[in-house]
Amino acid sequence: MIGVLDLERLTSLSNEKCKIILGVAKNLQIIADISQADIFIDCLLKEDNASLVVAEAKPTTIASLYKKSMLGQIAYEEMEPGVLFSLKTGKPIFGSRGITEERGIMQQDIIPIKDSHGETIAVLIKERDISQVVQNEKNIEHFMKATNSKDKQRVFQAIVVQEIHHRVKNNLQVISSLLRLQMQHTHSEEVAEVFHDSISRISSMALVHDYLAKRGIDEADIKLLIQQISTLLVSSSIIPGQQITMSVEGESVFCPSDKATAIALIVNELVQNSIKHAFPSQNYGQIDINVRRRKQMVTITVTDDGCGIGDSFSLGDMSSLGLQLVDMLVEERLQGVFSFPLSDIGTKVSITFPIVANEV
C-alpha cells in the first residue's frame, strides 16, 4: 500500500480522504480471498488522464492473474477506460471483459470509493479469471448447434464434468478461506501450523479440480499439476529471507481425477516436508521433482539438497502425520510403493505406481 504522504503528493486528495482509502485497503486481503479475485484500489493522478494503483491484494485461495506486483503502476485512459470512467463519473461498472497476462479471459468489476460527502476519491477493482465461464458458453453454443445425437451427448457430458469440478473447487476454496480466517484468531504457533498444513492440502486438491474444470475432462497431466502445486507451496510456505528454488522435470503423464488428487496431496506433503525440515540452518536450498514413465509404471521422485534424514531412517520411524498420509495414499489410492532411496546429499523420496490400460 502506498503511504498517506505519497498518496497526497501524487494525487489531489486531502489527508482525510487518503486515510479513508487506507482504511478500505486494510480489508483488501480478506476481500481477495473470499471473492477469489485480484483486488486493487486505483486513484486519479493530478494530470487527470491516468490512474495509479495504490493498493493491491492477491488471493491466497486461487492463483492470481498477475505474476508480479501491480502496486505503483500507472494506467492511462486508453489502457483502462473503465477505471478512468468510474473515477471521473462515480458510476460502477460490472462485467467488463479483457485479456489477462497469460492470454486468459478476465472479468473486471469496478466500484467507486466515496468520502462522507459522496465525492469519488478512488475505485475498488475486482479482477477474476472467467476462462472457464467463456468455455462453458462455447460448449453450450456447440451443444445447441450439434445435430448428431452422439455429438450432443459428448458435449453435454463435457459441460457436466466441468460444472461438477468447478463446484467442488469452489467448495474447497470456501473451506480454505474459513480455515484461514480461523487461523488469524489463534495465538498458538502449533495450532496455526496445523491450520496452515490443512489449508495447503485443501488448496492442492482445489488445484486439481480447477485444472479439470477448465478442460472439461476427467484426467489430468500430473506433471503440470505438480508444477502448479510447487509454485504455490514455495510462495506461501518459505520463511522471510529464505530462498528455495524448485524444478519439475520429466514427461507429461495423464491420470484419472481420483489418482491425480492423491498425487497432488502426496506432492504437497513431500514438498512441505522438505521446506520445513531440510534447510534448518541455511537460507537457501533446491528441491527437484522428476516425473518418469516406463510403460505402465510411473515414478515420481522428490529430492532436496538439505540436511538429510540419516542412513538409519526407515518408513517404520515415521511419526509425521504428513508422511503417514503419503504412505497411506500411495498404498491405498495408487497401489504403489513409497521409498527413501539412498542419496549422496539431502533427502530423496520416491513413489512408484502403475497406470492400467483403461487409465491411459
PyMOL commands that set and color helices and strands:
alter all, ss='L'
color gray80, all
select helices_A, chain A and resi 4-10+15-25+28-35+81-89+131-145+149-183+189-215+222-237+257-277+315-317+321-332+357-359
alter helices_A, ss='H'
color red, helices_A
select strands_A, chain A and resi 38-44+50-57+74-76+93-99+105-114+120-129+219-221+243-250+254-256+284-294+297-304+337-339+347-354
alter strands_A, ss='S'
color yellow, strands_A
deselect
rebuild
show_as cartoon
